[in-house]
Amino acid sequence: MKKILVTLLVSFCIVCVFSCKDDDSIAPTTPIELNDNIVVYEEGAISDAYTLLSPLGSTDTFLINNEGFVVHKWEAETSALVTYLTNEGNLIRTLRQNDSEFTGGGATGAIEILNFEGDPVWFWQYNTPDYILHHDLALLPNGNILALVWEYKSVDDAIAKGRNPTLLFDNKVWPCKIIEIKPLANNQAEIVWEWSVWDHLIQEHDATKENFGVVSNHPELININFSGGDANFNHLNSIVYIEEFDQIAVSSRVFNEFWVIDHSTSTAEAASHSGGNSNKGGDLLYRWGNPQAYNSGTSDNQRLFGQHDVTWIGNTQNNGGNFLVFNNNKFSDKSSVDEILIPQLPNGNYELAPNTINLPENSIWSYDSELIFSSRLSGAKRLSNGNTLITVGRDGTLVEINESGTIIWQYQNPIETNPAIFKVDKYEKNHPAFDGRTLTPLSIDIE
């Protein structure tokens, strides 16, 4: 399972041919050993980090080094959709449950925490006929967890809110909700904050029902009739916490947008239209990607297409924009990773004007390639050295590119029967999770 980095050896030999006078003039070079799953490896250019991945075709989670070897493994009985490491070295996993009433892709239903040694720390289910965890999590500095939830609403509930009955193909709807979970002892939890799409709707279909208004006049609200007839009518597939401004960003695959929400509210304020740092309650602070979702602009103005994994990258060194997103279906034969610089006021607020195509008109940086085409899953992360880590979810291909778009690292998940990976992240070797721990290659394969 090992191979020698040929380019290093060739370079060494060329140098010796022209400059070595005898065998003692240059110390021998130790070649770098690479796993067979490494396709591209540019020594010195890659982020000095470990990659955390949970292949959908495996029940286990792996930490690999840049050379492609497993340096740590967490064994489990159930496959995870997403995994994160805490500063303490705990592994947080979202687990897919088989007994769910919600059959949409991305349904999970449970969260598991394992310590670094793999021992169970906490297990919590949120899976009933009325609600279920799905897709993604975000870890908060206070140790709490933000999680995406689907909640069940009946036909009568939906019609009362203004849903067009002709769009109720499934005779139900699943509006998304965000909950903040405080883990407690004995596998218990307290939901300390929540926000729901259901509290921030607008519709133009029926003046006799709730939420009636002019959609284009209220971009801060969510049009309950924008999407098709699936129960999963807004489909949030990623969540990220913006600590600097106490905000949340989520990606809506169905609306082809990402939304920014105020987290500084109380739960009561989050269900209203006032309160919090923005004094807008739980209304959308900003939205970007598809002005058609709020009846402004046309298909010519659409910029996101079934995207995943919106992340906040701020305006720090080497990170020129505010948000990064994996734009799955931007082209018919390739995906892109786009960096979007959202106009933001100094206090962290945004200007969301009615009847307006929200700026910017285009991304400030973009990378596309047929190699990274994936119609679903996938993710992108801006690393501290300015490189970008890309997960090609469908094929299980991991790519790191530099600022000019050159691939400097590529890894292929070796599980052939189901190579898919939802998304991954890299954790630098000086991350607190690794303090006092020695990580060396293990003689095991990913399977």
Kinemage of the C-alpha trace (Angstrom):
@kinemage 1
@onewidth
@group {chain A} dominant
@subgroup {mainchain}
@vectorlist {calphas} color= white
{ca met a 1} P 0.000 0.000 0.000
{ca lys a 2} L 2.976 2.294 -0.319
{ca lys a 3} L 4.683 4.029 -3.202
{ca ile a 4} L 7.717 6.257 -3.547
{ca leu a 5} L 7.320 9.850 -4.627
{ca val a 6} L 9.095 9.527 -7.949
{ca thr a 7} L 9.463 13.224 -8.610
{ca leu a 8} L 11.565 13.684 -5.473
{ca leu a 9} L 13.919 10.884 -6.450
{ca val a 10} L 14.255 12.153 -10.005
{ca ser a 11} L 15.028 15.656 -8.764
{ca phe a 12} L 17.635 14.292 -6.379
{ca cys a 13} L 19.287 12.282 -9.124
{ca ile a 14} L 19.428 15.252 -11.494
{ca val a 15} L 21.090 17.364 -8.824
{ca cys a 16} L 23.639 14.623 -8.174
{ca val a 17} L 24.487 14.249 -11.856
{ca phe a 18} L 25.470 17.900 -12.156
{ca ser a 19} L 26.836 18.734 -8.726
{ca cys a 20} L 27.938 15.593 -6.827
{ca lys a 21} L 31.689 14.956 -6.988
{ca asp a 22} L 31.707 11.937 -4.750
{ca asp a 23} L 29.373 9.820 -2.690
{ca asp a 24} L 30.107 11.745 0.511
{ca ser a 25} L 29.310 15.289 -0.681
{ca ile a 26} L 25.519 15.111 -0.086
{ca ala a 27} L 23.682 13.263 2.639
{ca pro a 28} L 21.283 10.628 1.341
{ca thr a 29} L 17.675 11.738 0.942
{ca thr a 30} L 14.929 9.704 2.564
{ca pro a 31} L 12.089 9.355 0.069
{ca ile a 32} L 8.565 10.181 1.201
{ca glu a 33} L 6.327 7.155 1.430
{ca leu a 34} L 2.825 7.702 0.086
{ca asn a 35} L -0.289 5.620 0.388
{ca asp a 36} L -1.665 4.268 -2.882
{ca asn a 37} L -4.708 6.514 -2.425
{ca ile a 38} L -2.621 9.679 -2.854
{ca val a 39} L -2.914 10.925 -6.443
{ca val a 40} L -1.153 14.309 -6.139
{ca tyr a 41} L 1.349 15.356 -3.471
{ca glu a 42} L 3.359 18.584 -3.568
{ca glu a 43} L 5.652 18.531 -0.561
{ca gly a 44} L 5.856 21.835 1.306
{ca ala a 45} L 2.782 23.330 -0.361
{ca ile a 46} L 0.132 21.286 1.450
{ca ser a 47} L -1.462 22.492 4.674
{ca asp a 48} L 0.341 20.850 7.610
{ca ala a 49} L -2.739 19.126 8.955
{ca tyr a 50} L -4.696 15.927 9.419
{ca thr a 51} L -7.892 15.200 7.495
{ca leu a 52} L -10.958 13.891 9.341
{ca leu a 53} L -13.283 11.792 7.207
{ca ser a 54} L -16.279 9.527 7.667
{ca pro a 55} L -16.906 7.638 4.417
{ca leu a 56} L -20.595 6.891 3.892
{ca gly a 57} L -19.578 3.353 2.969
{ca ser a 58} L -18.052 2.735 6.409
{ca thr a 59} L -19.275 2.868 9.988
{ca asp a 60} L -15.912 4.185 11.200
{ca thr a 61} L -14.271 7.611 11.248
{ca phe a 62} L -10.641 8.109 10.258
{ca leu a 63} L -7.917 10.699 10.723
{ca ile a 64} L -5.343 10.575 7.936
{ca asn a 65} L -2.077 12.416 7.377
{ca asn a 66} L -1.126 14.166 4.157
{ca glu a 67} L 0.661 11.035 2.976
{ca gly a 68} L -2.696 9.208 3.072
{ca phe a 69} L -2.074 6.911 6.024
{ca val a 70} L -4.545 6.453 8.870
{ca val a 71} L -3.122 7.871 12.116
{ca his a 72} L -6.251 7.395 14.213
{ca lys a 73} L -9.531 5.522 13.961
{ca trp a 74} L -12.840 5.661 15.811
{ca glu a 75} L -14.864 2.487 15.508
{ca ala a 76} L -18.653 2.622 15.484
{ca glu a 77} L -21.652 0.503 14.568
{ca thr a 78} L -23.525 3.141 12.579
{ca ser a 79} L -22.302 5.284 9.711
{ca ala a 80} L -22.005 9.027 10.289
{ca leu a 81} L -22.964 11.820 7.938
{ca val a 82} L -20.712 14.542 9.380
{ca thr a 83} L -17.993 14.507 12.031
{ca tyr a 84} L -16.165 17.223 13.934
{ca leu a 85} L -13.341 17.340 16.484
{ca thr a 86} L -13.561 19.458 19.634
{ca asn a 87} L -10.613 21.193 21.280
{ca glu a 88} L -10.649 18.448 23.928
{ca gly a 89} L -10.205 15.787 21.274
{ca asn a 90} L -13.775 14.500 21.380
{ca leu a 91} L -15.356 13.317 18.153
{ca ile a 92} L -18.901 14.527 17.456
{ca arg a 93} L -20.830 12.472 14.886
{ca thr a 94} L -24.314 12.685 13.372
{ca leu a 95} L -25.698 9.174 13.036
{ca arg a 96} L -28.236 7.953 10.530
{ca gln a 97} L -31.133 6.074 12.131
{ca asn a 98} L -33.120 3.408 10.311
{ca asp a 99} L -36.469 3.899 12.042
{ca ser a 100} L -37.288 7.435 10.905
{ca glu a 101} L -40.619 8.713 9.638
{ca phe a 102} L -38.615 11.232 7.591
{ca thr a 103} L -37.228 9.620 4.456
{ca gly a 104} L -35.423 12.596 2.950
{ca gly a 105} L -31.761 12.357 2.064
{ca gly a 106} L -29.640 13.685 4.902
{ca ala a 107} L -31.894 12.507 7.731
{ca thr a 108} L -29.811 11.482 10.750
{ca gly a 109} L -31.716 11.427 14.048
{ca ala a 110} L -28.937 11.101 16.598
{ca ile a 111} L -25.705 12.709 17.778
{ca glu a 112} L -22.874 10.741 19.322
{ca ile a 113} L -19.791 11.999 21.153
{ca leu a 114} L -16.761 9.737 21.548
{ca asn a 115} L -13.566 10.667 23.351
{ca phe a 116} L -10.261 10.472 21.500
{ca glu a 117} L -9.779 6.889 22.612
{ca gly a 118} L -13.169 5.940 21.168
{ca asp a 119} L -15.073 5.552 24.420
{ca pro a 120} L -18.713 6.767 24.405
{ca val a 121} L -19.231 10.117 26.141
{ca trp a 122} L -22.748 11.104 25.102
{ca phe a 123} L -25.533 9.822 22.855
{ca trp a 124} L -28.735 11.717 22.125
{ca gln a 125} L -31.636 10.960 19.812
{ca tyr a 126} L -33.978 13.562 18.364
{ca asn a 127} L -36.129 11.413 16.145
{ca thr a 128} L -39.929 11.150 16.394
{ca pro a 129} L -42.804 11.313 13.897
{ca asp a 130} L -42.853 15.089 14.533
{ca tyr a 131} L -39.169 15.981 14.119
{ca ile a 132} L -35.735 14.649 13.237
{ca leu a 133} L -32.147 15.877 13.086
{ca his a 134} L -30.756 16.112 9.580
{ca his a 135} L -27.577 16.966 7.686
{ca asp a 136} L -25.222 19.216 9.632
{ca leu a 137} L -24.058 20.536 13.010
{ca ala a 138} L -22.084 23.553 14.188
{ca leu a 139} L -20.053 23.573 17.400
{ca leu a 140} L -20.365 26.652 19.615
{ca pro a 141} L -17.581 28.077 21.800
{ca asn a 142} L -19.631 27.379 24.963
{ca gly a 143} L -19.785 23.656 24.196
{ca asn a 144} L -23.328 23.706 22.869
{ca ile a 145} L -24.276 22.337 19.455
{ca leu a 146} L -26.355 23.935 16.705
{ca ala a 147} L -28.287 21.353 14.704
{ca leu a 148} L -30.610 21.312 11.715
{ca val a 149} L -34.046 19.755 12.234
{ca trp a 150} L -37.031 18.875 10.064
{ca glu a 151} L -40.386 19.314 11.752
{ca tyr a 152} L -43.590 17.728 10.476
{ca lys a 153} L -46.531 19.914 9.465
{ca ser a 154} L -49.827 18.534 8.184
{ca val a 155} L -51.761 19.553 5.087
{ca asp a 156} L -54.061 21.678 7.224
{ca asp a 157} L -51.079 23.341 8.930
{ca ala a 158} L -49.512 24.156 5.558
{ca ile a 159} L -52.695 25.503 3.956
{ca ala a 160} L -53.351 27.697 6.983
{ca lys a 161} L -49.891 29.212 6.511
{ca gly a 162} L -50.635 29.936 2.854
{ca arg a 163} L -49.152 26.914 1.095
{ca asn a 164} L -50.739 26.381 -2.309
{ca pro a 165} L -52.624 23.048 -2.067
{ca thr a 166} L -51.455 22.086 -5.562
{ca leu a 167} L -47.904 22.017 -4.156
{ca leu a 168} L -48.743 19.490 -1.442
{ca phe a 169} L -47.745 16.385 -3.410
{ca asp a 170} L -46.707 14.568 -0.232
{ca asn a 171} L -49.665 15.801 1.839
{ca lys a 172} L -47.247 17.280 4.356
{ca val a 173} L -44.367 19.725 4.641
{ca trp a 174} L -41.087 19.625 6.541
{ca pro a 175} L -40.010 23.167 7.394
{ca cys a 176} L -36.483 23.385 8.712
{ca lys a 177} L -35.676 24.420 12.235
{ca ile a 178} L -32.419 25.148 14.047
{ca ile a 179} L -31.984 24.079 17.657
{ca glu a 180} L -29.175 24.818 20.093
{ca ile a 181} L -28.455 21.780 22.214
{ca lys a 182} L -26.771 21.796 25.610
{ca pro a 183} L -25.456 18.266 26.288
{ca leu a 184} L -26.208 17.037 29.819
{ca ala a 185} L -25.122 14.031 31.838
{ca asn a 186} L -26.678 10.603 31.333
{ca asn a 187} L -27.316 11.142 27.623
{ca gln a 188} L -29.738 13.975 28.290
{ca ala a 189} L -29.892 17.385 26.615
{ca glu a 190} L -31.556 20.748 26.968
{ca ile a 191} L -32.705 22.740 23.944
{ca val a 192} L -31.753 26.267 24.977
{ca trp a 193} L -32.590 28.140 21.765
{ca glu a 194} L -34.435 27.531 18.531
{ca trp a 195} L -35.381 29.173 15.252
{ca ser a 196} L -37.888 27.934 12.676
{ca val a 197} L -38.626 28.691 9.035
{ca trp a 198} L -42.295 28.321 10.034
{ca asp a 199} L -42.177 31.647 11.907
{ca his a 200} L -40.815 33.673 8.965
{ca leu a 201} L -43.034 32.914 5.987
{ca ile a 202} L -44.736 35.001 3.330
{ca gln a 203} L -47.103 34.084 0.500
{ca glu a 204} L -49.052 35.706 -2.310
{ca his a 205} L -51.364 32.757 -3.012
{ca asp a 206} L -54.327 33.319 -0.690
{ca ala a 207} L -55.271 36.611 0.958
{ca thr a 208} L -57.530 34.775 3.404
{ca lys a 209} L -54.644 32.808 4.914
{ca glu a 210} L -51.731 33.738 7.174
{ca asn a 211} L -48.563 35.439 5.918
{ca phe a 212} L -50.198 37.119 2.936
{ca gly a 213} L -48.132 39.915 1.416
{ca val a 214} L -46.009 41.010 -1.519
{ca val a 215} L -43.045 38.645 -1.590
{ca ser a 216} L -40.657 41.050 -3.313
{ca asn a 217} L -41.364 43.666 -0.632
{ca his a 218} L -40.174 41.298 2.087
{ca pro a 219} L -36.854 39.631 1.233
{ca glu a 220} L -36.387 39.029 4.967
{ca leu a 221} L -39.181 36.414 4.795
{ca ile a 222} L -39.348 32.988 3.142
{ca asn a 223} L -41.862 32.321 0.377
{ca ile a 224} L -43.720 29.159 1.365
{ca asn a 225} L -44.728 28.609 -2.261
{ca phe a 226} L -41.394 29.159 -3.984
{ca ser a 227} L -40.313 25.529 -4.221
{ca gly a 228} L -42.053 22.492 -5.680
{ca gly a 229} L -44.344 19.996 -4.053
{ca asp a 230} L -41.868 17.951 -2.031
{ca ala a 231} L -42.399 17.921 1.710
{ca asn a 232} L -38.778 19.011 2.098
{ca phe a 233} L -39.549 22.432 0.679
{ca asn a 234} L -36.496 24.389 1.801
{ca his a 235} L -33.860 21.687 2.465
{ca leu a 236} L -31.115 23.233 4.574
{ca asn a 237} L -27.987 21.136 4.138
{ca ser a 238} L -25.275 22.996 6.080
{ca ile a 239} L -24.920 25.322 9.038
{ca val a 240} L -22.028 27.454 10.270
{ca tyr a 241} L -21.685 29.716 13.301
{ca ile a 242} L -20.174 33.206 12.888
{ca glu a 243} L -18.768 33.893 16.341
{ca glu a 244} L -17.606 37.438 15.564
{ca phe a 245} L -21.184 38.647 15.055
{ca asp a 246} L -23.171 35.890 16.820
{ca gln a 247} L -24.833 34.917 13.555
{ca ile a 248} L -25.679 31.707 11.751
{ca ala a 249} L -25.413 30.964 8.041
{ca val a 250} L -27.303 28.086 6.427
{ca ser a 251} L -27.435 26.710 2.893
{ca ser a 252} L -30.847 26.063 1.301
{ca arg a 253} L -30.356 23.645 -1.567
{ca val a 254} L -33.949 23.964 -2.828
{ca phe a 255} L -33.965 27.776 -2.770
{ca asn a 256} L -30.427 27.880 -4.262
{ca glu a 257} L -29.451 30.429 -1.609
{ca phe a 258} L -27.607 30.802 1.639
{ca trp a 259} L -29.235 32.737 4.465
{ca val a 260} L -27.785 34.668 7.411
{ca ile a 261} L -29.716 34.638 10.710
{ca asp a 262} L -29.251 36.444 14.033
{ca his a 263} L -28.319 34.102 16.889
{ca ser a 264} L -28.184 36.805 19.575
{ca thr a 265} L -31.955 36.592 20.038
{ca ser a 266} L -33.917 34.763 22.665
{ca thr a 267} L -36.106 31.919 21.418
{ca ala a 268} L -39.142 34.206 21.639
{ca glu a 269} L -37.351 36.911 19.664
{ca ala a 270} L -36.180 34.336 17.103
{ca ala a 271} L -39.849 33.552 16.428
{ca ser a 272} L -40.623 37.242 15.937
{ca his a 273} L -39.532 40.116 13.711
{ca ser a 274} L -37.652 42.191 16.283
{ca gly a 275} L -34.984 41.794 18.933
{ca gly a 276} L -31.375 40.686 18.973
{ca asn a 277} L -28.307 42.601 17.836
{ca ser a 278} L -29.952 43.312 14.494
{ca asn a 279} L -33.359 44.167 15.999
{ca lys a 280} L -34.838 41.958 13.268
{ca gly a 281} L -35.618 38.962 15.431
{ca gly a 282} L -35.438 35.765 13.425
{ca asp a 283} L -36.029 37.322 10.014
{ca leu a 284} L -33.325 36.757 7.424
{ca leu a 285} L -30.509 39.274 7.798
{ca tyr a 286} L -29.246 38.519 4.305
{ca arg a 287} L -29.749 36.044 1.506
{ca trp a 288} L -27.726 35.410 -1.637
{ca gly a 289} L -27.714 33.151 -4.635
{ca asn a 290} L -31.114 33.282 -6.290
{ca pro a 291} L -33.235 36.474 -6.345
{ca gln a 292} L -36.122 34.499 -7.839
{ca ala a 293} L -36.693 33.036 -4.376
{ca tyr a 294} L -38.042 36.428 -3.264
{ca asn a 295} L -39.584 37.403 -6.624
{ca ser a 296} L -36.756 39.681 -7.700
{ca gly a 297} L -34.646 39.176 -10.800
{ca thr a 298} L -34.771 36.288 -13.257
{ca ser a 299} L -32.910 33.075 -13.947
{ca asp a 300} L -30.144 35.223 -15.436
{ca asn a 301} L -29.456 36.525 -11.916
{ca gln a 302} L -29.219 33.090 -10.289
{ca arg a 303} L -25.707 32.312 -9.016
{ca leu a 304} L -26.111 29.215 -6.800
{ca phe a 305} L -27.338 25.849 -8.052
{ca gly a 306} L -28.044 23.131 -5.476
{ca gln a 307} L -25.069 24.248 -3.388
{ca his a 308} L -23.641 22.739 -0.194
{ca asp a 309} L -21.442 23.699 2.734
{ca val a 310} L -21.608 27.466 3.103
{ca thr a 311} L -18.772 28.560 5.403
{ca trp a 312} L -17.697 31.892 6.861
{ca ile a 313} L -14.113 32.843 6.069
{ca gly a 314} L -14.117 36.501 7.148
{ca asn a 315} L -11.773 39.224 6.022
{ca thr a 316} L -8.543 37.935 7.510
{ca gln a 317} L -5.179 37.453 5.847
{ca asn a 318} L -5.396 35.194 2.778
{ca asn a 319} L -9.184 35.098 3.131
{ca gly a 320} L -10.519 37.860 0.959
{ca gly a 321} L -14.253 37.178 1.107
{ca asn a 322} L -16.947 36.534 3.652
{ca phe a 323} L -18.406 33.217 2.503
{ca leu a 324} L -17.266 30.126 0.642
{ca val a 325} L -19.634 27.589 -0.925
{ca phe a 326} L -19.502 24.415 -3.017
{ca asn a 327} L -21.714 25.239 -6.017
{ca asn a 328} L -22.730 21.745 -7.084
{ca asn a 329} L -24.602 22.277 -10.343
{ca lys a 330} L -23.282 25.595 -11.592
{ca phe a 331} L -22.377 23.885 -14.869
{ca ser a 332} L -23.781 20.805 -16.540
{ca asp a 333} L -20.504 18.916 -16.360
{ca lys a 334} L -18.583 20.468 -13.480
{ca ser a 335} L -19.036 22.067 -10.074
{ca ser a 336} L -17.362 25.160 -8.708
{ca val a 337} L -16.173 26.570 -5.411
{ca asp a 338} L -17.183 30.213 -5.072
{ca glu a 339} L -16.074 32.940 -2.682
{ca ile a 340} L -18.644 35.673 -2.104
{ca leu a 341} L -17.924 39.069 -0.559
{ca ile a 342} L -21.205 40.149 1.029
{ca pro a 343} L -21.620 43.888 1.735
{ca gln a 344} L -21.562 44.167 5.509
{ca leu a 345} L -21.901 47.131 7.835
{ca pro a 346} L -19.198 47.686 10.508
{ca asn a 347} L -21.510 46.372 13.250
{ca gly a 348} L -22.060 43.118 11.373
{ca asn a 349} L -25.509 43.983 10.024
{ca tyr a 350} L -26.564 43.871 6.391
{ca glu a 351} L -28.734 45.967 4.120
{ca leu a 352} L -31.530 43.823 2.728
{ca ala a 353} L -33.637 46.072 0.522
{ca pro a 354} L -37.012 45.143 -1.026
{ca asn a 355} L -37.364 44.599 -4.782
{ca thr a 356} L -33.597 44.386 -5.122
{ca ile a 357} L -31.108 41.877 -6.483
{ca asn a 358} L -28.794 41.550 -3.541
{ca leu a 359} L -25.149 42.307 -4.125
{ca pro a 360} L -22.659 41.140 -5.118
{ca glu a 361} L -23.654 40.255 -8.636
{ca asn a 362} L -20.872 37.672 -8.843
{ca ser a 363} L -18.352 35.856 -6.702
{ca ile a 364} L -14.947 37.470 -6.189
{ca trp a 365} L -13.093 34.168 -6.656
{ca ser a 366} L -14.114 30.903 -8.220
{ca tyr a 367} L -12.561 27.563 -9.047
{ca asp a 368} L -14.181 25.004 -11.321
{ca ser a 369} L -13.077 21.752 -12.853
{ca glu a 370} L -14.615 18.578 -14.231
{ca leu a 371} L -12.616 16.778 -11.534
{ca ile a 372} L -14.740 18.331 -8.783
{ca phe a 373} L -18.132 17.676 -10.382
{ca ser a 374} L -20.646 16.325 -7.862
{ca ser a 375} L -24.373 16.882 -8.214
{ca arg a 376} L -24.919 16.302 -4.483
{ca leu a 377} L -23.050 16.187 -1.164
{ca ser a 378} L -19.615 17.936 -1.164
{ca gly a 379} L -17.935 20.836 0.622
{ca ala a 380} L -15.184 23.430 0.589
{ca lys a 381} L -13.068 24.929 3.365
{ca arg a 382} L -10.581 27.797 3.218
{ca leu a 383} L -7.477 26.762 5.156
{ca ser a 384} L -5.304 29.082 7.240
{ca asn a 385} L -2.477 29.070 4.675
{ca gly a 386} L -4.826 30.325 1.953
{ca asn a 387} L -5.320 26.949 0.303
{ca thr a 388} L -8.798 25.554 -0.270
{ca leu a 389} L -9.848 22.024 0.695
{ca ile a 390} L -12.534 20.524 -1.536
{ca thr a 391} L -14.653 17.433 -0.948
{ca val a 392} L -16.040 15.915 -4.138
{ca gly a 393} L -18.797 14.128 -2.286
{ca arg a 394} L -20.200 11.754 -4.869
{ca asp a 395} L -16.819 10.257 -5.815
{ca gly a 396} L -15.083 10.503 -2.430
{ca thr a 397} L -12.265 12.593 -3.895
{ca leu a 398} L -10.467 15.102 -1.662
{ca val a 399} L -8.528 17.949 -3.277
{ca glu a 400} L -6.410 20.782 -1.882
{ca ile a 401} L -5.690 23.670 -4.236
{ca asn a 402} L -3.487 26.717 -3.766
{ca glu a 403} L -4.605 30.310 -4.343
{ca ser a 404} L -3.898 30.087 -8.081
{ca gly a 405} L -6.059 26.970 -8.419
{ca thr a 406} L -3.277 24.419 -8.793
{ca ile a 407} L -4.000 21.019 -7.265
{ca ile a 408} L -1.283 20.309 -4.718
{ca trp a 409} L -2.908 17.373 -2.922
{ca gln a 410} L -5.434 14.782 -4.027
{ca tyr a 411} L -6.706 11.764 -2.127
{ca gln a 412} L -9.138 9.102 -3.277
{ca asn a 413} L -11.361 7.244 -0.825
{ca pro a 414} L -10.542 3.571 -1.505
{ca ile a 415} L -14.003 2.160 -0.644
{ca glu a 416} L -15.164 1.167 -4.115
{ca thr a 417} L -18.699 -0.001 -3.307
{ca asn a 418} L -19.689 3.389 -1.878
{ca pro a 419} L -16.896 5.979 -2.051
{ca ala a 420} L -19.161 8.938 -1.198
{ca ile a 421} L -18.230 11.377 1.581
{ca phe a 422} L -20.541 14.161 2.746
{ca lys a 423} L -17.692 16.586 3.509
{ca val a 424} L -14.382 16.706 5.371
{ca asp a 425} L -12.209 19.190 7.208
{ca lys a 426} L -8.525 19.489 7.992
{ca tyr a 427} L -7.216 20.060 11.515
{ca glu a 428} L -3.782 21.599 11.793
{ca lys a 429} L -1.190 19.596 13.685
{ca asn a 430} L -1.072 22.239 16.433
{ca his a 431} L -4.836 21.946 17.019
{ca pro a 432} L -5.646 21.562 20.744
{ca ala a 433} L -7.258 18.171 20.058
{ca phe a 434} L -3.785 16.730 19.450
{ca asp a 435} L -2.031 18.219 22.489
{ca gly a 436} L -0.004 15.529 24.244
{ca arg a 437} L -0.922 12.924 21.651
{ca thr a 438} L 1.507 11.222 19.280
{ca leu a 439} L -0.031 10.342 15.934
{ca thr a 440} L 1.871 7.871 13.768
{ca pro a 441} L 0.728 5.854 10.757
{ca leu a 442} L -1.249 2.735 11.641
{ca ser a 443} L -1.045 -0.497 9.679
{ca ile a 444} L -4.735 -0.390 8.770
{ca asp a 445} L -6.694 0.508 5.663
{ca ile a 446} L -9.906 2.479 5.254
{ca glu a 447} L -12.713 -0.004 4.655
